[in-house]
Amino acid sequence: MRIEHNFSRPPLMVATGNRGKQREYRELLKGLPFTLVFPQDVAAEVAPKVEESGATYAQNAALKARAWAEATGWLTLADDSGLEVAALGGAPGLYSARFAPQPHATDADRRRYLLAQLAGKPQPWQARFVCVIAVATPEGTLHFAEGVCQGEIIAQERGEHGFGYDPLFLLPELGLTMAELPPEEKNRRSHRARAAAAIRPILQALASPQHLGGESR
C-alpha cells in the first residue's frame, strides 16, 4: 500500500506513539531531507497492530518498522530501547516499558517498582540505556544502528526533563541525571542520540529518488 501525500519532501514515518520519543526525534533527525510523520498523523485504519514479540531490541524495532513501511508505503524508522541494570541481571531490558506489574502503569509507577526491586542490593547500581533503530524501506529492506549510554541508577529522583527512567539514571561523569540535562544536551549524549547519529548517513543515502521509488514529491 502507498498513501498519497502532498508533502514538499518525501515522508519518513517515525513509528512511535511515545510523545517523549517524538520530541527527541524531531530534533535528532533535523536537517534530513524528509517530512517527519508520526502515527497520529495518519488515519487510524492505516495503523498496523504490531506485537513486540521479538527476543532482541533489533527484532522488535524491525517488526515495527516493517509493519509501518508496508502499511504506508513510506520509508519508516522505528526503535526499541531499554534500561539494563546489572544488579537485576540486565532487567528490565526488553520489558522496560512493561516492567511494573499493574496494568496501565505510568512512568512514575515503573520508577517506583524499579527502586523496590533494587532495595537492599549493594550500590552503586550500574546500568545502561540501549537503543536499536531499524529503518525499513517499502520493499522490506532493513538497516540498523545501535546506541548505548552507560550510567548508574540512584535512589532518589532528580530532574524535570526527559521521561521514563531518566530521573533515576545518573551520568557519573557529569554528576547529573538524564532528567537534569537540558534537552539539547541529552540529545548529544543519550542512547537514542547515539543510535540516531549512526543511522543519519543511511537515511541521507536513502533520500535519493532511486531509493524512494522515483518519488520526488
C-alpha positions as CSV (number, residue, x, y, z in Angstrom):
1,M,0.0,0.0,0.0
2,R,1.2,3.5,-0.7
3,I,-0.6,6.5,0.9
4,E,-0.8,9.6,-1.4
5,H,0.6,12.7,0.2
6,N,1.3,16.3,-0.7
7,F,4.4,16.9,1.4
8,S,7.1,19.0,-0.2
9,R,9.7,16.4,0.8
10,P,9.5,12.6,1.0
11,P,7.8,11.3,4.1
12,L,9.7,9.4,6.8
13,M,7.4,7.6,9.1
14,V,8.7,7.6,12.7
15,A,6.8,4.7,14.2
16,T,6.3,5.6,17.8
17,G,3.4,6.9,19.7
18,N,5.5,7.9,22.7
19,R,5.4,11.7,22.7
20,G,8.7,12.0,24.6
21,K,10.4,10.0,21.8
22,Q,8.6,12.0,19.2
23,R,10.0,15.3,20.6
24,E,13.5,13.8,20.6
25,Y,13.3,12.5,17.1
26,R,12.1,15.9,15.8
27,E,15.5,17.3,17.0
28,L,17.7,14.2,16.3
29,L,16.5,14.0,12.7
30,K,16.5,17.7,12.0
31,G,18.3,18.7,8.7
32,L,17.5,15.4,6.9
33,P,15.6,15.8,3.6
34,F,12.3,14.3,4.9
35,T,9.0,15.3,6.3
36,L,8.7,13.5,9.6
37,V,5.3,11.8,10.0
38,F,4.1,10.2,13.2
39,P,1.3,7.6,13.8
40,Q,-1.2,10.2,14.9
41,D,-0.7,12.0,11.5
42,V,-2.3,9.2,9.5
43,A,-5.8,7.7,9.5
44,A,-6.4,5.2,12.3
45,E,-7.4,2.5,9.9
46,V,-3.9,2.6,8.3
47,A,-2.1,1.9,11.6
48,P,-0.9,-1.7,11.8
49,K,-1.2,-3.7,15.0
50,V,2.3,-4.7,16.0
51,E,3.1,-7.1,18.8
52,E,6.6,-6.6,20.1
53,S,7.3,-10.3,20.3
54,G,11.0,-10.2,19.3
55,A,13.7,-11.7,21.5
56,T,16.0,-8.7,20.9
57,Y,15.8,-4.9,20.6
58,A,16.6,-5.3,16.9
59,Q,13.9,-7.8,16.3
60,N,11.3,-5.6,18.0
61,A,12.4,-2.5,16.1
62,A,12.3,-4.4,12.8
63,L,8.8,-5.7,13.5
64,K,7.5,-2.1,13.9
65,A,9.5,-0.6,11.0
66,R,8.5,-3.2,8.5
67,A,4.8,-3.2,9.5
68,W,4.5,0.6,9.2
69,A,6.5,0.6,5.9
70,E,4.2,-2.0,4.5
71,A,1.1,-0.1,5.8
72,T,2.1,3.3,4.4
73,G,4.4,2.6,1.5
74,W,6.9,5.0,3.1
75,L,10.4,4.8,4.5
76,T,9.9,4.0,8.2
77,L,12.1,4.4,11.3
78,A,11.3,2.5,14.5
79,D,13.3,1.8,17.6
80,D,13.3,-0.4,20.6
81,S,15.1,0.6,23.7
82,G,15.5,-0.4,27.3
83,L,17.2,0.1,30.6
84,E,19.6,-2.7,31.7
85,V,20.5,-2.8,35.4
86,A,23.5,-5.1,36.3
87,A,22.2,-5.8,39.8
88,L,18.9,-7.1,38.3
89,G,20.7,-9.3,35.8
90,G,20.1,-6.9,32.9
91,A,16.4,-6.3,33.7
92,P,14.1,-4.7,32.8
93,G,15.7,-4.7,29.4
94,L,13.2,-5.5,26.6
95,Y,10.4,-5.2,29.1
96,S,11.4,-1.7,30.3
97,A,8.0,-0.2,29.2
98,R,6.1,-3.1,30.7
99,F,8.1,-3.6,33.9
100,A,5.7,-2.6,36.6
101,P,3.1,-5.3,37.3
102,Q,0.0,-3.1,37.4
103,P,-2.0,-2.5,34.2
104,H,-1.7,0.9,32.7
105,A,1.4,1.7,34.8
106,T,2.8,5.2,34.4
107,D,6.5,6.2,34.1
108,A,6.4,7.0,37.8
109,D,5.0,3.6,38.6
110,R,7.8,1.9,36.7
111,R,10.4,4.0,38.5
112,R,9.0,3.1,41.9
113,Y,8.9,-0.6,41.0
114,L,12.5,-0.5,39.8
115,L,13.7,1.0,43.1
116,A,11.7,-1.6,45.0
117,Q,13.5,-4.3,43.1
118,L,16.9,-2.7,43.9
119,A,16.2,-2.2,47.6
120,G,18.9,-3.9,49.7
121,K,21.2,-4.6,46.8
122,P,24.7,-3.1,47.2
123,Q,25.4,0.2,45.4
124,P,26.4,1.7,43.0
125,W,23.7,0.2,40.7
126,Q,25.5,0.1,37.4
127,A,23.1,0.4,34.4
128,R,23.0,1.3,30.8
129,F,20.4,2.5,28.3
130,V,20.3,0.7,24.9
131,C,18.6,1.8,21.8
132,V,18.4,0.0,18.4
133,I,16.9,1.8,15.4
134,A,15.6,-0.1,12.4
135,V,14.8,1.7,9.1
136,A,12.7,-0.3,6.7
137,T,12.1,0.6,3.1
138,P,8.7,-0.1,1.5
139,E,10.3,-3.1,-0.3
140,G,11.3,-4.6,3.1
141,T,15.0,-3.9,3.2
142,L,16.2,-3.2,6.8
143,H,19.0,-1.1,8.1
144,F,20.1,-1.0,11.8
145,A,22.0,1.3,14.2
146,E,22.6,0.9,17.9
147,G,23.4,3.4,20.7
148,V,24.4,2.7,24.3
149,C,24.7,5.1,27.2
150,Q,26.4,3.9,30.5
151,G,25.4,5.2,33.9
152,E,24.1,4.3,37.3
153,I,20.6,4.1,39.0
154,I,20.2,6.4,42.0
155,A,17.8,6.0,44.9
156,Q,16.1,9.4,44.6
157,E,14.6,11.0,41.5
158,R,16.3,14.2,40.2
159,G,15.4,16.5,37.4
160,E,12.4,17.7,35.5
161,H,13.3,16.9,31.9
162,G,13.1,13.7,29.9
163,F,10.7,10.8,30.5
164,G,10.7,7.2,31.5
165,Y,13.6,6.3,33.8
166,D,15.5,9.5,33.1
167,P,15.1,10.9,36.7
168,L,16.9,7.9,38.1
169,F,19.6,7.5,35.5
170,L,22.8,9.2,36.6
171,L,25.7,10.1,34.3
172,P,28.6,9.8,36.7
173,E,31.0,11.9,34.6
174,L,28.6,14.9,34.9
175,G,27.1,14.2,38.3
176,L,23.7,14.8,36.7
177,T,20.7,12.6,35.9
178,M,19.4,12.3,32.3
179,A,16.4,14.3,33.5
180,E,18.6,17.1,34.8
181,L,20.2,17.6,31.4
182,P,18.8,20.3,29.1
183,P,17.1,18.6,26.1
184,E,19.8,19.7,23.7
185,E,22.5,18.1,25.9
186,K,20.5,14.9,26.3
187,N,20.3,14.8,22.5
188,R,24.0,14.7,22.3
189,R,24.6,12.0,25.0
190,S,21.7,9.6,25.1
191,H,21.4,6.1,23.7
192,R,18.8,7.4,21.3
193,A,21.0,10.3,20.2
194,R,23.9,7.9,19.5
195,A,21.7,5.5,17.5
196,A,20.2,8.4,15.5
197,A,23.7,9.8,14.7
198,A,24.7,6.3,13.4
199,I,21.6,6.0,11.2
200,R,21.7,9.5,9.8
201,P,24.1,8.7,6.9
202,I,21.9,5.7,5.9
203,L,18.8,7.9,5.9
204,Q,20.7,10.5,3.8
205,A,21.6,7.9,1.3
206,L,18.0,6.5,1.2
207,A,16.6,10.0,0.5
208,S,17.7,9.7,-3.2
209,P,14.9,9.3,-5.7
210,Q,16.1,5.8,-6.8
211,H,15.7,4.6,-3.2
212,L,12.3,6.2,-2.8
213,G,10.9,4.5,-5.9
214,G,11.4,7.6,-8.0
215,E,9.1,9.7,-5.9
216,S,10.1,13.3,-5.9
217,R,7.2,15.0,-4.2
